[in-house]
Structure formats: C-alpha cells, structure tokens
Amino acid sequence: MSGGPSITLKSQPIDGNNTGNAAAAQQQQQSANGAASGSSAAAAAAGSQGQNHGNGGGVGGGASAPAEGTRQNSLQRIQQRKQKVFNLPVAQKLAKLSMYSSCQSEGCRCTGWKTPQENRHRDVESSYCPEFNEECRNSSCRHSLRTHIAHLDNISSSSMDELLGAIIDMENLFMSMQRVEDEDTKKVYLYLFRLLRQCVLTRQQAVIRGPLGDPPFESPCITKAVLSLVFYKYNHLNPTELQTMTEVAKTFLNFLNHYNFESPSTRRGDLTHEDASNYKINYTRWLVFCHVPAFCNSLRQFETSLVFGRTLLRTVFQYMSQQLKKKCISERDRFPEDKRSIITQMPKFLEALRAELLKDDSPIWDPNYRPPNSFVIQQRKRHQEVAPAVAPGGIVASVGSAKRASVGEPLHKRIKKEPTDRSISENLDDLPTDVVMRAMKSVSESKTTNKAEILFPVNVSRDENVKAEEQKRAIEFHVVGNSLTKPVDKQTVLWLLGLQLVFAYQLPEMPREYISQLVFDTKHKTLALIKENQPIGGICFRPFPSQGFTEIVFCAVTMSEQVKGYGTHLMNHLKDYSIQRGIKHLLTFADCDAIGYFKKQGFSKDIKLARPVYAGYIKEYDSATLMHCELHPSIVNTQFIAVIRNQSEILKELIAQRHNEVQKVRPGLTCFKEGLPSIPVESIPGLREIGWKPQMRPARSARPLEESSDPEKLATSFASVLQSVRQHNTAWPFLRPVTAAEVPDYYDHIKYPMDLKTMGERLKKGYYQTRRLFMADMARIFSNCRFYNSPDTEYYRCANSLERYFQTKMRELGLWDK
C-alpha cells in the first residue's frame, strides 16, 4: 500500500548550483534534470514514508523520530530555498519572474521568457544573471527579457517576493506530478499547478472554486464533536481526570490534522460504493485545502479537524485509530512521566469515539448540541495556561502547537477570564464557539496567505505603517532629558537641540526662550521620534508621580512628516510609558488648533481629576483648553488600534459567514398551486436555518375581527375606517401625495411618503391582509407630518387630531389593542 501523496522539492546541492528546475522542465522539456536529488526530502515533507502509509505529522503512524526529523528538515529546506530566492539581487529576481511572465509585445503569445540555447543549463537562482537585452529562445517570440518584465517596473519588493514564492510552490507541484503514481492525485496536482500558473501570469489571488465547495464541508466539525464528547462522556470526572481526557482529545485531533490519507484507489477494496464515492470527494478536498497548502503556502490552508465532519472520520477511523494506538505503545517509555496517563487513556477515548461514530442518534454529532459556555471557556483557559507536552517521539499533546511549526509561526494567545455575571454567560450563547474560532482562524490565515496584494496592495492604516517602520528600525522612540547630577552624552544633547527647533518651528506662537527653558529643564522629559538619527517630532512632558498625572507641555511633528500616523504613535508610546510608571492620567492645555488632535487621542474636556490634585502643579495658559485623558493599566496602547481592527475583521468575517449560510436559493412553494389556502410559517424552507424562532404572543382578548378572520370582511372594515378618516375635517393635508412642485425639499427629508389616496389604492389591490399593515401605513402619514413640520403649524395639529380620530374608529371595530 502506498502512502499519502508527496510534494517533491527542487534539489539544493551544497555548492548552490542546480542542474535545472521545474521551469526549465516545463519550458525546455528537461524534467529529468530538475529536482532529482530532492525527491526523498520532499516525500518526508509530505508525510509519505514508504510502507508507513497514513502517518501523522505530530503523531506518526509507525513513523520514527528520525523520520519526523526528516520531514521537519524538508519543510525547513522549502523555506530556506524561498529565503535564498528572496535574497537574490533584483536583476536575478526579475529574470526568474520573466520565465513565467507573458511577453508584453503586442500580438506575441509567448507565456514566458526562455533561456538562450547556450545558457539553458544555467540557473538564475545561483550565479547566472541574464542581460535584459537577451532574446527569448522561443522561435515565435524572439523578444528581449526586458519585454517580458515591462509590466513589473513598479512592483514592490514584497509583491515580488510573493510572486516568487508562488513560482517556487508551482515548481514543486510540477515535479510532484512527475513522481506521483495515483491518477486521482495527479489530476489534483495538475489542477493546482495550472491554478498557480494562471495566478502568476495574471498576478491575482489564488482562489479555488468549483464543485468541491468551500470549507467547512460538514457541521459539526470534528473538533467540535470531540470537544462535545469530552463533556458528554467525562464531565462527571474530577478536574484532574477531566483535564487528562481533554489532553487525550487534543492529541487525537493533532494526529488527525497531520494524518496522510490513503488515495481512493488504495481504499477501493474496503469501502462500499457509496462510502468510496464520498471518500474520493473528501480526499480531493483534503488534498486541495489541507495537505498541499501545508507545503505551498501560496494556497490557503485549513486544518482537517475544522473543515471535515463525521463522514470523513467514519471512513478513516478504524485504520487511523490502530496506527495511533501502536504509536502510543511504542513511545510510552519516552513520554514525560507526568503525561503518561494520556497514553493510558487513549484506547478508552478511541473506543468511546468509535461508539459515538456508529450511533445514528449520537448527540455529539447534532449541529445544535454544544457544551455549556462555562465548560468551553474553562477548557480553553486550561489549554492556554498549560504548556503543550511533547514526548521525545514526537507526540504533541496539543492541537494548535504543531500547526506550521516548521515555518516558525508564533503562537499568540490571550487568556479570557471566565465570566462571573450570569447575563454575560447567557449572551455568549448567541454565537457557537466553533463559529467564532473559525472566523478568528480565517482572519489570521488571510493575513498570511491572501495573495490579493500581489497586484493591488490593500490600504494599510497609518498606524500599521508606523509600526512597520519601527520594527524595521527606520524610526525609533527615545525618552531623553537634561540632567545636573550626571553627565549627558553628546547624542542626547544633539537630539534635545533638534527637538527645540522642531517645537519652535511648529509652535510659532510660543516664545523660543520658553521652549528652550522647558526642553532643557531637568524636571521635564521629551519623548523623541528619531528618523535617520534626526528628531522629527516629540512630546515634551513633566511627570508628577506624587499627584498621579503627567503634564504634556509641547507636542509636535515636523511639517514634512505629518499625516503619517507619527503623532498618534507618539502619544501611544507616552501612554504606555506613563502606565509602566504607575501614572494613570494625562493633562494638557490645548490651543484651538490642537483640540481636534487631542480628542482623537482620547482626551476630553471633562476633567475627572479633582482640581486640588493638579491646581498649582500644571502650567496654565491663556486662550487654551484644559483636556484630560484617563489611562487604563490593562491596555497596551501601541497595540490597541491593531486589536480593535482585528476585532472588526473578525466581526466582518462572522457577517460574511452568516451571509454565505443564508444566501441559499431554495425552490419556490408549490403547495398553493395544489389548492392549499395557507401553510404554517415554520414550514417555509430555510426559515429556521437563518435563525427564525416562533414567538409566543401573549393571549389577547377576543375581537370581532382578527388577522385570521375573513379577509373580505376585514377589507370592508378597513374601507369603512378609511372613508371616515377621509371625511374628517382635519384630513385635508393628507388626502393626496405631496408633490415636489408644492414642497421642493419634501422628499429630501421624507424617504417613505404615505397618504390616504395611496392607502385607498393599496386597499383595492388587497395589500392589507392584516390590520397591522393598515395601521402601519396610517401611522406613517402622521409621523411624516410631525417630522417635517414644526409643532406650531396647522399641519402638525391636523395630524394629532386625525390620529386620535383614527384610533377611536379602530377601537369601535375592535381592531385596536393599545
């Protein structure tokens, strides 16, 4: 039996000289020269270990620790090759891109520049760098290399690296197609290769569309079902035993997420026709969305346990559980002493999961079943507090810790406090936990795998740009000040002089002598923004630790560097600086030009400090406004904007997921054509799926005419009321629609006009099937009138009088319940 499909690497000899690559194989029919020595490493990266089919990445099904090491080394080699290409000179990068770029000459159909005959064995990833005027070897092209890259003149360095990464992924896929034997797998590789090839040509995002559908493919997902199983079966255990079973479940999920499934042709003999058909579909989905993206990060990757459900797990569970049991037995002695209970409990857990898989009425596979939020939050908190245990053999007792470990992806998790208020706990029931986690995962992955920025980079906020500059050390922030007790270095003095000039130039109304006095005063400090070793902005401040506040004296950024987000980032650094020193209040006197800036930074004219706290300490200025900002000790202000933005993206993702769920076209109702006069509301297809629930209305006293009464009799009553209203002496303003000629700006204010004539027309057409529709239109007439006219007008008084008369007539007929 053969293992899972492999991703073949391009060989990387020690001397750095390759004899060929997948591009040459595609363009020059030399596939035999490319990537030959890297195939074994690629097999390890893909998880294929000869006869050890079905190996898991974190818990291998019979794979040894050295084999796991080989897999990790292969993944590192993929990243190392990409990094090597990213570090090439720009000319060599462009030469590499030219091989996959269409000729820009009008009428030429060449899809990539081909190396001249004399250099066809040389590799642009090593020392070879063709001249831009060298001609393409394609006889139908013969245009220069420069012609093939003319459209890349203004491409940014990051976009170029993304394109090169996609090309390397494409070359690996191309070589994999030459090695894989299974025809179904080869077709998937070919599809993904063509997809990436097209994306490189068009510089567009790689989006997988077609009959496979979009993840997740089944509800509930395996992760949610396994979490439900822990609660359903083991909630009665003490906290220690419950935590052990939780770790067992996470170990199982980790094994599943790194498991290499057999090809459909291999499983054909032990599956029924229906199961084989379903397995082939799910196997293709697994390849496209889970397996290949693990090594080709140009494609968006999903975890197997988050996108698949009961159908896939049923078809692979028997053999996969056997492999997991063998692995636990073989590595028992190498597992940490305090975690060996996980090995002991694994068979018990697998048997319980198998029983729930076979039961048709198992609650854990019910999409509406979920453990209480207190249990979910408690388990999540424990998972975040307890570090993942890793056995010497490679068993990882954690779900998320092994994800893309080879790439070195950091794990940032924040511990959520368990809500103590009952109302908070009840509000958490609005959205299932797995839905929120899926949205958070989708947002996180989109930031690293979305290739839309190759051609059209998104408009990153100014705050993100400033933070990126700070990380690259293009700008720096330093708190500097003068001192009389210790020597001040020359660099600090130069920065203080530069800050003095910035403040003097940007604050022309402030005397220069006063600025110099405060900047060099030993009790004042200045947060300096340094760019190219020159101060371009700063905040001069004086802390009063005994009073618990800091006074901001000057705040300015040089004119040429404004509107770039520096001012906001400066203030955020000052806030964090103050919090670290136990100061929770900022005060400043702002002139009329600065009030807007300080409001954006969280300052307010509402001073929450008692005047005796700051009076006599802070310097007061004429024609200036005192403003106050209260600091929260738990907020990291330099990260706060990014946190809010991330929350906004998660909300947008939740809305998009919900939108995709409800945007389903369903067949129309045919029951009315068959003679049924009405049907229950809840029987409308799709209504319950979008969250509709029947509302229990309070019992009302019987009326002679209710919604369920004879429609003709109800219409007669409406006609009688409408006629009486028309004849009332205050109805004259509402008899017909208001025209724009009479009142030109009426429709600028009133978006939904209504009048008695329009209501009569609707009544004739049978629009008013219920009294509430009739009452709503009548109420709109009066509300529009009161909205447009002032209370002292005749129209306003007519509306009030006619409304009272209308309500009286409705009560007489028993149609008013207010």
N, C-alpha and C positions, 0 to 999 in steps of 0.2 A: 504494500500500500504506500502510495506517495503522500508526502506531507502537504502542507499549505503552499500556495504559490509563492514564488520568490521574487524579490526585486533585485536585479543584478546591478552591481556597481561598476562604474568605469574604473579600470585599473589605475593605480597611482604608484609607479615604481619609485624606488628610493631616490634615484637621480632626478626625478621630476619630469622625465621625458616619456611621453606616451607615444605609442606607435600609431594610434588612431583614436577615434571617438565615435560616438553614435551619430554625430552629424556627418562625419565622413562616410560612415556606413550607409546612411540614408542617401547622401548626395553622390557618393562615388562608388557605391556597391562594394564596400570593403568592410563588411561587418565582421569578417573573420579577424581583422586586425585590432578591433576595439574591445576593450574591457575583458580580455580573456583571463588575465590573472586575478581579476577582482570578483569572479563569479562565486567562489566559495564564501568569501566575506559577505557578499550580498545575500546568499542563502541563509547565513546566520542572522543577518539583519532582518530578514523577512520571517524568521522563526522556523524555517524548514531545516530539519536535522535528519535527513535521510529517512530511515525507517521510523524515527520518532515522530510520527505524524500526530498532529493535534497538540503540539507543545504550547504551553502558555508562556507569556513573556515574563511574568513575575513569578509564577509557579509552573515550572516546566513539567510536561507530562513525560517523564523519563529523561529529560534533558539534564545534563550535569552542570555543575557550577562553571567549569571551563567553557562549556557551550554557551551559557548565558553571557559569560565574559566576552566570547567571540561576537555575539550579537551586539553587545554594547559597543565593542570596538568598531564594528562595521558601521553602526549608526554615527559614531564619532567621526569616522572617515568620510561619511557623506557630508557632515558639517564642515570638516576640515577642507574638503575639496571646494565646497562653496566659498568658504572663507578665503581660500587661496585665490579663487577667481575674483572675488570681491576686491582683493588687494592688488590685482594686476593694474598696470598703467592704463589710463583711459583709452589709449590707442588700441591696445590689445583687447580691452573690453568691447570696443566698437567693432573690431574685427570679428570677435566671437558673435556679436549680435547680427552682424551683416550676413552670416551664414543662414540665418533664419528670418531675414527681412526681405520683403519683396522689393524688386527693382523699382525705383521711383521714376524711371524714364517712361515717358508717355508711350503706351502701346506695348511695352515689354511685359511679358507674363512670367518672367523668372521669379521664383519664390525664395531664392537665397543665393548669396554670392558663393561661388565655388573656387577653391584654391587653385592657382595655376598649376599646370602639369608638373613643373619642376619642383614645386614645393608641396605636393599633395601628401607627402608622408610626414610633414612637419605639423606641429600642434601649436595653436595660438595660446594655449594655456601654459606653455613653457616659455621658450626663448624666442619663438618665431612671432614677428610682428610685421604683417604685410604693409606695403605702402598703400596710401589711399588712392593712388592712380593706377594700381594694378587691375588688369581686366579680369572679368569673370570667365571661368573656363567653359561655361555653358555656351555652346555654339549659337544658340538662338538669342543670346543676350550680349556678351562681349562688352558690357558696360563696366565702368570702374567700381571699385569698392565704395568710393565716396557716393556714388549714385544710389547704392543700396542703403546707405545710412543717412541720406539727406533729411529724412523726417525725424532724426534723432538729435538735431542740432541743439535744441533747447531742453533736452531731457535732464532731469535732476539726477544726482548721484544715487539717491535712494531708489528712484524708479528704475534706474539702470540695473541696480543690484537685484531688484525684484524680477526683472525680465531675465537676468542671467540665472537666477535661482530656478525659475520656471523652465529654462532651457536645460539645465542640469537634470531636473526631475524628468523632463521629456526624454533625454538621452538614456537615463537609467531604465525608463519604461520601454524604450525601443529595444535595448539589449535584453530585457526580460522576456519580451515577445519571442526572441530567437531561441531562448532556452526552455521556456515552459512547454510541457507536452500536452497538457489538458486543453482541448479545443475551446471549451467554455471559458476557461480562464484567459486564454489567449485572445479571445474576442473582447473581453473586458479591458485587457491591457491595450488592445488596439484602439478601442473607443476612447479611453483616457488619453492615449498618446495623441490621437487626432484632435481631441478637445484642447489639450495644452498647446499643440501646434497651431491651432487656429487662434487661440488666445494670444500667443506670442506674435503672430502675424498682425492681428488687429489691435494688440495692446489693450485688451479688455479683460474683465473679470472672468475667471473660470467658474461657470455655473453649470451644474449637472441637472438637466431637465429630461423628461421622458416618462415612460411607463413605470419606472421604478418608484416614483413618488418621492415625497420629501420626508426626512426624519422628523419626528419619531414615527415608526411604522405600525406600532400597536400600543394600545393602552389597556392596562397599566404596563409600564416598562418593567424590566426585570429588577432593576434597582428598587423601585417602589414595592414590588411584590415581595422581595426578600426582606426589606425593612418591615413590611406588614407581617411577614412570617415570624420575625423575631418577637414582635409584640403579641401576635396571636397565640404562639406556642410557649413563649418563655417569659411572659410578663409577670408570672407568679413567682419567679425566682428572686433570690436576694440580689442586691445591687452588684455584688462581685460576680456572681454567676451570670447575671444578665449582661454585664459588660463583656464577659468571656464569649458568650454566644454572639454578641454584636461584632466582636473581632473575628469570629469564625465566619460570619456572614460577609464581612468586608474582605476577608481573604478569598472567599469563593468568588466574589464579584471581581476582585483584582485578577484572579486566574482567568475568569471568563473574558475580561477585557483584553487579555493578551493571548488568548487561545487562537490557534490557527486551525480553521475548519477544513475538513476534507472536501475535495471537489465533488460536485454532484455525480460525476461518472463513477467515482470510488464508492459512493453511498448507494448507488442504484440498486444493489442486490439486497440490502437490508431495510428498505423503505417501501411502503405501499405506493401505489401510483399517485394518490393524492398528496401524501407526505413528500414524495420525491419532487413533485411539481412545486410545492410550497418551499421545499428546501433549496431548489435551484434559484428561485426568486430571491430568497433571503441570503443565499450565498453570494449572489451577484451584488445585492445591496451591501453586504458586509465588505466585499472587496472594494467597492466604489467609495463607500462613506467611512469605513473604519480602518481597513488593512492598508491599502495603498497610500492614503494620506499620512499614515504614520511615518512614511519614508519620503513622500513627495509633499512637502508642506505648502506647495502651491495650491493644493486642494484642501478644502475644509474637512477637518477630521471630527468624528463623533465617537463616543465610547459605546461599545457594543451593548452594555447593560442599560444604557439610557435611551436607545432608539429601538431595541427589539423587545419582544414580549414572550408570551407563553408559547407561541407557535414554534419559534426557532429553538427555544430551550428544550422543548419536548423532543425534538429530532436529534439533539446532540447530547442530551443529559446523560444517557447511560454510559457511553464511552468516556465522556469528559469526566464524570464522577469517578470512574475507575482509575483514570490517569491521575486525578488529584489525590485519591487515597494512596496510590503507590508512591507518589511523591512525598506525601506526609510521612509514610513509613520509612522511606529511605533517608529522610533528612531529620528524623526525630532527634537523633543524638546531637546534631549541630544546631538545633533550635535553642534560643535562650531559655534558661531554666524557668524563668517566671512566665514564659509564654507557651510552655509545652501543653498546657491544658487546651490550647487551640487545636493541637494535633489530636488530642484525645477525643474532643467533642466533634471533630469534623465528620466522622461517619454517621453519628447521631443526627447531625444537622442535615447531611445529604439525604438520609432516609426520610426525614420529615419533609424536606422539599420535594422529594420524589412522590411522596404520598399526595401532597397538595397539587402536584402537576397532573396526576392521574384522576383526581376528583373533579367532576364537571361542575360541582357546585361549591368549589373552594372559595371562601371569602377573600383570600389574598389576591385573587385574580379578578375580583369585582372592581371595575373602574371607580365606583363610588365609595369603596371601602378605604378607610385610612385611619391610622392610629391617632389618638388624641394629640393635639399640638404640644401638650406638656411633655409627652413621651418623645416626640420628634425633636423638640428643642433640647431636651435633656440628652438624647443620644448624640445630637450634633455638637453640643457643648463638650461632652466627654471625648468625642472624636477629636476635637480641636485641642483639648487640654493634654491628651495622651499622645506622646510621640509614637509614630509608627514603628513597630518592631520588625527588624529584618534579620532573618536567620542567615547563617553562613551559606546555606544552599540556595538562597535567593527567594524564599517565601516571604512575601511582604504582607504584613497584617494590616493593610490599609488600602483603601480604594484609590484615593487621589494621589498618593505619594509616588506611584510608579509611572504616572502619566507623563510621557515625553521626558522621562528622567535623563535620557541620553542627550537631549538638547540643552539641559541645564535650566529648565524653566522653573523660576522661583514659585514657591507656594506662599501666597499672602492670604491669610485667613484671619478674620476678626471674630472674637468670641461674642456671641449675642447673649445678653442677660435674659434669664428666664423671666417672663412677665409675671408679676405678682398680682396685678389687678385683674379681676375677673373679666372686665369689659375688654381689656386688651387681648386676653386669651380668646375671647369669643370673636373679636374682629379678625383674628388670624385665620379663622375658618373660611374667609371669603375666597382665598386662593389656595389650592393644594400646594404643599411644599415642593413637590416634584416639578410643578409648573414654574414656580419662582426659580428653583435651582436650574431648570432647563433654560430659562431666559437669561440668567446670570452667566451660564456656561456659553450660551450663544453669543452674548455680547463680548465675553472675554475672548472667544475664539475669533470673532470677526475682526478684532483689533490686530490679531497676529496673522490671520490667513486671508483676509479680504484683499484681493488684488485689484480692486477698482482704482486704487491710487496710482496704478502704473501709468495711466494716461491722464486721468483727471484727479489730482490730489485734492482731498477734502479741505475745506476751510477750517484749519485748526484754530482754536481760540488763542488770543494773545497770551493768556496765562500759560498755556501749554508751550507756546513758542519760547517764552521767557524761561520756563523750567528746563526746556531742552537746551537752551544756551547755557544755563547754569550747570547742567550735568556735563556738558562738553567743556566747561570752564572757560567759555567765551566771556562770561561775566562772573563777577564774584561779589559777595556781600561781606563787609567787614565793619565791626563796631570799633571806631577809633576815637581818641580823645587826648587832650593835653594832660600833663602831669607835672607837679612841682616836687614830688618826692622821689621819682626815679627817672632815669634818662629816657627821652623819647627818640626812637630811631628816625633816621632821615626819611624813610618811606612814609611814615605816619605824618611827619611834618609836611611833606610834599602833597599828600592826599588832603590834609586839612587846608592847605593853601588853595588847592584846586576846588574844594568844596566851598570855600569862602567866595571864590569867583563865580561858581555856579549859582549860589544863593543871591549874590549881589546882582548878577545879570538877570535872573529870573524874577527877582523881587525888587524892582527899581524904586518902589516907594519906601523901602526900608533903608535907613542910613547905613552906609558901608562900615562906619566905625562900630555901630551897634552889632552888625553881623559878625565882624571880626572879634568883638568882645565876647560874644556868646560861643562862637565856634571854638575859640581857644581857651574858654573858661574851663577850669579843671572840674567843675561840678556838672558840666554838660558833656554829653557824648553825641556822636554822629554816626548813624548807620549809613555807610558809604556804599554806593553802587559803582563798582570798578569795571571798566571795559578797556582792554588794551593798556592796562596799567594806568589809566587816567580816570578820575572820578567824573561820572556823567550825571550823577544825581545823588540825593541823600536826604535823610531826615535828622535834623538836629533836635535833641530831646534832653530833658532833665528828669531823672527818676527821683521819686520821693518815697523810698521804701517804707518809712515810718508812717506815711499817710495812705499808702496802698495805691498810689496812682503815678502815672508818668505824664509830664507836660511835653507836648510837641510844640517846638518853637518855630522851626523852619521846615518846609517840605518842598522840594523842587527837583525837576529833571530837566536837563538841558534841552533847548528847543528842538534840536535835530533828532533827539531820541524819544520824543514824546509820542503818544498814541501807539505805543508798542507793548503796553502792559507792564512797563517797569514800575510805574507809580503804585499799582496795586500790589505787585510782588514785594516792593519795598515795605509797604505798610504791613503785609502779612508777616514778613520777617520780623518787623518790630513787635508785632503782637506776640509771636512765638517767643521772642527774646524776653518780653515782659512776663509772660506766663511762667517761663523757666525760673524767673527770679521772684515769683510769688506776687507779682503785681497784676491786678485784675481790672484796672480802669485806666483809660487814656483820656486826657483832656487837652483841648486846644482852643485858641481864639482864631476863628477863620474869618478872612475878609469875604466880601460878597462874591469874588471870583472863585474862591476855594470851597464854598459851601457845597456845591454840587459834587466835587471830588470826595469830600469827607462823607457825604451821605452815601455814596456808592461803597465806601469802605466800612459802613456800619455805624457811622457816627450819627447822633441825633441831638436836636436842640433840647430834648427832655433830659435834664441833668438828674441822674439818680443818686448822685452823691450829695450828702448834706453840705451846705455851704461852709460851715466851720471846718470841714475836712480840708478844703482847698483854699479858702479865703486867706490871703496873706502869704500864700506859697506861690501860686501861679501868677505869672505876669499878665496884667490886664492891658488891653489896647482899645483905643477909641475906634468907633465905627467898625467893630469886629463882633462876631457872634460866638459865644461860648458853646462848644459842642463836646459831647461825651460819648465814649464807646466802652461798653462793658465786655470783658473778655471771659470766655468760658474755658476753664482749665482742661477740659477733655478734648478740645478741638485743636487739631494741628492746622493752623490757618493756611500754611503754604500748600497743604494738600486738600483743603476744604472744597475749593472750586471743582477739583477733579472728582471728589466724592459725589458732589451734587450732580455733576454732569453724568457720572456713571449711573447714579440712581435714575436720572432722566432717561438714559439709554435703556436701562432695564425696563422702565415703565413703557417706553415705546415698543420694546420687543414683546412685552406681555400683551400690549394692544394689538400688535401685528399678529401674534399667535392666535389671539382670540378672533381677530378679523378673519384669519385663514380658516378657523374652525367653523365660523357661522356663514362664510361665503360659499355655501354649497347650493347648487341649483337642484331642486327636487321636482319630481313630476307633479303636475297640477292635480287638483282633486277632480275625480270623475263621478263622485257619488251624487252630485246634484243633477247631472245628466240622467242618472239612473232613477231619479224620482224622489230622492231624499230631500225634505224641506230644510233640514238643518242637521248639524253634527256637533258633538261636544268640542269645545275649544281645544282641549288637551289632545284630541286625536289628529290635529293638524301636524303633518310630518315636519320634524326639525324644531318644533316649538320648544320642547323640553330640552333638547340638546343645547340651545342657546341660553339656557338658564331660567326659562319661564316656569313659574310655580303657581298653582291655583291659589287665589286669595280667598280667605274665609271672610265674607262680608257679614257684618252684624245684622241680626234679624231686624226687619223693618215692619212697621205696621202695614197692614194690607191697604192697597189703594184700588180704586175702581179701574185705574189704567196704569199698568206697569209695562216694563220692556217686553215681557213675554205675552202681553195682550195682543188682541187682533190688530195687525198693522194698519188696516183700513180705518178702524175706529180711532187708533192713535193719531193718524194723519188728520182725521176730521177734527179732533180736539186741537191739534196744532193750528189748523186753518182758522178755527174759531178764535183762538188766542191771538193769532197774528192779525186777524181782521179787527179785533177790538183794540189792539195796540195802535194800528194804523189810524183808527178813528179818534184817538185821544188827542186833545188839543195841544199837547206838547210834543207830538210825534213829527211835526213838520220838518225839523232839521234832518230827520233820518229816513225820509220816505224814498230817496233815491241816492245813488252813489255820488260822492263828491268828485267834481271834475277838476282837472288841473287848470282849466281856464278860470274857474272861480277862485280857487285857492292854489296858487302855483307851487308852494312848498309843502303841500299836504302830504304827498307821497314820499317826501324826503324823511318825514318823521313817522308816518304810519305805514308799516310794512304789510299788514294784513287787514285791509279795509273790509267793512261789512255794513250793510244797510237793509232796510225792510223789503225793498224790491228784490234784492238778491236772495233773501230768505224765502220770499214767495216763489221764486223760480226754483230754488232747491227743493222746496216742499212739493212742487208739481212733479219733479223728477224722482221723487221717492228717496231723497238723500237722508231725511231724518227718520232713521229706523229706531232710534231710541230718544228718549226725552233729553238725555244729557247732550246729545249733539245739538238739539234745538236750543237748549238753554245756553250752551257754549257760544253759539253764534250771536244770540241776543246779548249776552254779557259782553261780547267783543264790541258791539256797537257802542255801549255805554262807556267801556274802558277806553276805547279810542277817542271818544269825545272828551273825556276828562283828561286824557293825556295831552291832547293838542290844545285845548282851550283852558284858560285860567279860571279859577273858581268864581270870579266876579262877573263872568259873561252870562248871557242869556242861554247860550248853548249848554253850558255846564249845568245850569239849573234845570233845563229841559231834560237832560239825561237822568238826573237824580229823580225827578218827578215821574218820568216814564218808567224807570226801572222799578219804582215802588208799585206802580200800577200793574206792570207785567207780573211781578211776584204775587200780587193779590189774585190775578186771574188764574195763575198756575195753581195756587192753593185751593181755589174754588173747585178745580177739577181733580184735586188730589195728586198733582204732579210735582209738588214742591215738598222737599223733606228737610229743608234748612230751618 
